[in-house]
Amino acid sequence: MGNITAYIILIIAVVLGTAANGFAKSAQGFTLIIPSIITAITIVGCMFALSLVMKSIPVGITYASFAGLCIIATSLVGLIKFNQVPNLYVIIGLGLIVAGVLMVNLLGKTNT
């Protein structure tokens, strides 16, 4: 699998991970059946996608990218779906996460 395909699958993993996070909150501690089932399915799909990505991209870069992008996306879900407005410090921290993800992917060198 080429790097471009791997990064596309990584984005799919981020979408699935973000969906899992959003549905986990909606599941109210896994007391509601439908959001709980959707959470479980999206988590499994996310992990499967990540395992595919790790065939082409080193595990550290894969997980750093996944985690950073998932944090940003989940924060947006919190803002839009749950009206959780971040303060200035959260926004600065999220900006630093974006900078870190970019550094890892564009400047980081590691053996595969």
C-alpha positions as CSV (number, residue, x, y, z in Angstrom):
1,M,0.0,0.0,0.0
2,G,1.3,3.4,-0.9
3,N,1.7,6.3,1.5
4,I,-1.2,8.2,-0.1
5,T,-3.6,5.3,0.4
6,A,-2.3,4.9,3.9
7,Y,-3.1,8.5,4.7
8,I,-6.5,8.2,3.2
9,I,-7.2,5.2,5.4
10,L,-5.8,7.2,8.4
11,I,-8.4,9.9,7.7
12,I,-11.1,7.1,7.7
13,A,-9.7,5.9,11.1
14,V,-9.9,9.5,12.4
15,V,-13.5,9.8,11.3
16,L,-14.4,6.5,12.9
17,G,-12.5,7.3,16.1
18,T,-14.3,10.7,16.3
19,A,-17.6,9.1,15.7
20,A,-16.9,6.6,18.5
21,N,-16.0,9.4,20.9
22,G,-19.2,11.3,20.0
23,F,-21.4,8.2,20.4
24,A,-19.6,7.2,23.6
25,K,-20.8,10.4,25.2
26,S,-24.3,9.8,23.8
27,A,-24.3,6.3,25.2
28,Q,-24.4,7.7,28.7
29,G,-22.0,5.2,30.3
30,F,-23.2,2.5,27.9
31,T,-26.7,2.6,29.4
32,L,-28.3,3.4,26.0
33,I,-28.2,0.4,23.6
34,I,-28.1,2.0,20.1
35,P,-25.3,4.6,20.8
36,S,-23.4,1.8,22.7
37,I,-23.6,-0.5,19.7
38,I,-22.6,2.3,17.3
39,T,-19.7,3.1,19.6
40,A,-18.5,-0.5,19.6
41,I,-18.8,-0.8,15.8
42,T,-16.9,2.4,15.1
43,I,-14.1,1.6,17.6
44,V,-13.6,-1.8,15.9
45,G,-13.6,-0.2,12.5
46,C,-11.2,2.5,13.7
47,M,-8.7,-0.1,15.0
48,F,-8.9,-2.1,11.8
49,A,-8.2,1.0,9.7
50,L,-5.2,1.9,12.0
51,S,-3.8,-1.7,11.6
52,L,-3.9,-1.3,7.9
53,V,-2.2,2.1,8.0
54,M,0.6,0.7,10.2
55,K,1.6,-1.6,7.4
56,S,3.0,1.4,5.5
57,I,3.5,4.2,8.1
58,P,5.5,3.6,11.3
59,V,3.5,3.0,14.4
60,G,4.6,6.2,16.2
61,I,3.8,8.5,13.3
62,T,0.5,6.7,12.7
63,Y,-0.6,7.0,16.3
64,A,0.6,10.5,16.8
65,S,-1.2,11.6,13.7
66,F,-4.4,9.7,14.6
67,A,-4.5,10.9,18.2
68,G,-3.8,14.6,17.3
69,L,-6.3,14.7,14.5
70,C,-8.9,12.8,16.6
71,I,-8.5,15.3,19.4
72,I,-9.1,18.2,17.1
73,A,-12.1,16.5,15.4
74,T,-13.6,15.4,18.7
75,S,-13.3,19.0,20.0
76,L,-15.3,20.1,17.0
77,V,-17.9,17.5,17.6
78,G,-18.1,18.7,21.2
79,L,-18.6,22.3,20.0
80,I,-21.2,21.5,17.4
81,K,-23.1,18.6,19.0
82,F,-22.8,19.3,22.7
83,N,-22.3,23.1,22.7
84,Q,-18.9,22.7,24.5
85,V,-17.2,26.0,23.8
86,P,-13.4,25.9,24.3
87,N,-11.6,28.7,26.2
88,L,-8.5,30.5,24.9
89,Y,-6.1,28.0,26.6
90,V,-7.9,25.0,24.9
91,I,-7.7,26.7,21.6
92,I,-4.0,27.4,22.0
93,G,-3.4,23.8,23.1
94,L,-5.3,22.5,20.1
95,G,-3.1,24.7,17.9
96,L,0.0,23.2,19.4
97,I,-1.4,19.7,18.7
98,V,-1.9,20.6,15.0
99,A,1.7,22.0,14.9
100,G,2.9,18.7,16.5
101,V,1.1,16.5,14.0
102,L,2.5,18.6,11.1
103,M,6.0,18.3,12.5
104,V,5.8,14.6,13.0
105,N,4.5,14.0,9.5
106,L,6.5,16.6,7.5
107,L,9.8,16.8,9.4
108,G,10.0,13.5,11.4
109,K,12.3,10.8,10.1
110,T,12.0,7.2,11.1
111,N,12.6,3.8,9.7
112,T,9.6,1.7,8.6
